């Protein structure tokens, strides 16, 4: 009995545990099934919401500007998301009539409010509606975050202008604040011809809008229609300005980043009116529109055509829709609409009224646009220096906690190390610093007459220097910009700390001195004639000395990494001893040394053409790896046409070197050609050394004949631009040679000007690896392009004969032989 009872109890316990385990397994299976069904419902719901969030606002109603008077509102305009809402409303009605069917959520009826709440939850869970690419494997992962997230352009700045201002005021915009803007597009009316514009300047002509007759409201409407049709899907903010407006781009982006682009925002300087009139933003002085506002505006846009009822303009449309311009007092500091007196006054650089400005209007002339740009750059520079000093203090404060052997080599400017011993001042002399803590190096003390650093003298029109052949020349290029900066800064320093009624008014620059000290920076000494603002009849002379010191930090500059093949291109009109010498030098310095180079010879019609081909074939046969090609060119010889013909079979990414047969090219030139040429950015115009006629050099010069680069042997041909290294793509983008030029000269200068106009940096330096051999030159009026080229030919012929000392000796001896005593 005892065994039976124990066995029975054991069997009962086993059965109980078995039933319990089976129940748990069944519960887990049912839970899995229910979760799967619920997950499928959620996935279907999320797909429906995804359609709502990631919509594209695409208008299917096209409105041509020429027929706007007859345009009507289409009641079926599709905003890209209405059909989704109708579909959900139909589902709601179906749910109410049949409560037993599955619903999107737990509640039996889904309201619009619930739909909006779910939509907001979906947006928050999916990075605010951005399209995130989901990957299933490690191989399909993107390398860059910008590839995984599809970003929108933050702001697009639109300048509404006209053809009369396109080559003056808008060029000033393109050269100042537009350089740092994310993107700027200029809109004009329809014109017959468009002038040549700088590289990168985008101009849109509004179809059907007369450029001269159409007013601001018409152009504003047509521009807004274009922006909605082409950019609404990709841009968050639109800023519309006139061509007399300066935009502080970094301040603009900082302000817009604080706001929600999906909300209907209409921001600018509000107009002043009574309580009954609508509050509008002043149009041509700068108005910012959000993406959300333009989405609401789009279905009403055809009724916004100027002159149509109460919606007589774009601003009228917005007021009827219940949208008003921002009224915050901050707008008076951000959108400056009465800036003309300040911008054109002498007190601009002492003013603080524009420090918070985003838009400044009006700026009437290009010179004031550049002046205002200088003002804001100076503000930016001062702010950068303040941040740099703060960072230097932080670095200095961390040094006590870092062992000396673990610190970086960077030294903050406030505790900069002493200069090297060779140039350091005596130990008891403190290192001079400015009030901003910038270290100023000591002057270099010359030890003899050869180390004296001369000053340049200039006045308001001319520059005089002993380092140039011309005794006096115009103030142009970078020298002009440097002098302009010096004058502006000196006037600012002269007025610093003076009350308004005692400030100096610039009258005349009497003397100006400038030099560049390699140890210190750019130095100015300026003698001004001023007049007092309180007494303009009194003239005051004042000397101001300023220094633009070099910064201690070193900034690395990108260098080309590829070392491509150098493709020589040369033109010929027939067989000559100069060609034989050129091929012999090419064989010695290029082929035999295994340099990566090719040679293309463009041969014009000549009886010697078969002989030239035979000579080239001999080199190709002798050196199997030599790449020498002959290209035929019809007609009479023209250097520009020949070189252009030689470029036709090269790809865009190949490096070209335009050369003459009179040049001796050393091996060390080829690396410089490769390194000094950057595709899409920089072209290399080397200055070659031109040898004189040896008959004059050997007869009249008694110096050391073993040295080649001396003033008696030749000179640097700084006036010639015929030799150039550039990529084929840059040659074609710039327009290449002018094929209408015939004969000798001027085609090289034309190519240089085209490179500059297409924003290619010109690298210009003497190159000792290019030696030009002297040869006789024939100048014929019938074979040159114009009279200027003929005069240039004669001048070059005389300059290449000998140095001035040898020429003077030749003239002196000739006069003595004739019995003339000079």
Secondary structure, DSSP 8 states (H G I E B T S, - for coil): -HHHHHHHHHHHHHHHHHHHHHHHHHHHHHHHHHHHHHHHHHHHHHHHHHHHHT----------GGGGGG----TT---SSHHHHHHHHHHHHHHHH-TTS--SSSSSS--HHHHHHHHHHHHHHTTTT--B---SSGGG--SSHHHHB---EEEEEEEE--HHHHTTHHHHHHTTGGGTSS-EEEEEEE-S------TT-EEEEEEEEETTT--HHHHHHHHHHHHHHHTTTTEEEEEEEETTEEE-HHHHHHHHTTS-TTS--EEE-B----SSS---B-STT-EEEEHHHHHHHGGGGGGGSTTBTTB-SHHHHHHHTT------TTHHHHEES--HHHHTSTTGGG--TTTT-SEEE---SHHHHHHHHHHHHHHHHHHHHHHHHHHHHHHHHHHTTS-GGGS-S---GGG-----TTT---TTS---B-TT--B-------SSGGG----EEE-SSEEE-TTSSSSEEE--HHHHHHHHHHHHHHHHHHHTT--GGG-EEEEEEEEEEEEEETTTEEEEEEEEEEEESS-TT-EEEEEEEEEEE--S-------------EEEEEEESS--HHHHHHHHHHIIIIITTT-SEEEEEEEES-TTHHHHHHHHHHHHHH-TT--EEEEEE-SS-BHHHHHHHHTTTS-TT-EEEE--TTEEE-THHHHHHHHT-BTTTEEEEEEEEEE--HHHHHHH--S-SS-SSSTTTEEE-TT----EEEEHHHHHHHT---TT--BBSSHHHHHHHHHHHTT-EEEEEEEEEEEE--------GGGBSSHHHHHHHHHHHHHTT--HHHHHHHHHHHHHHTT---
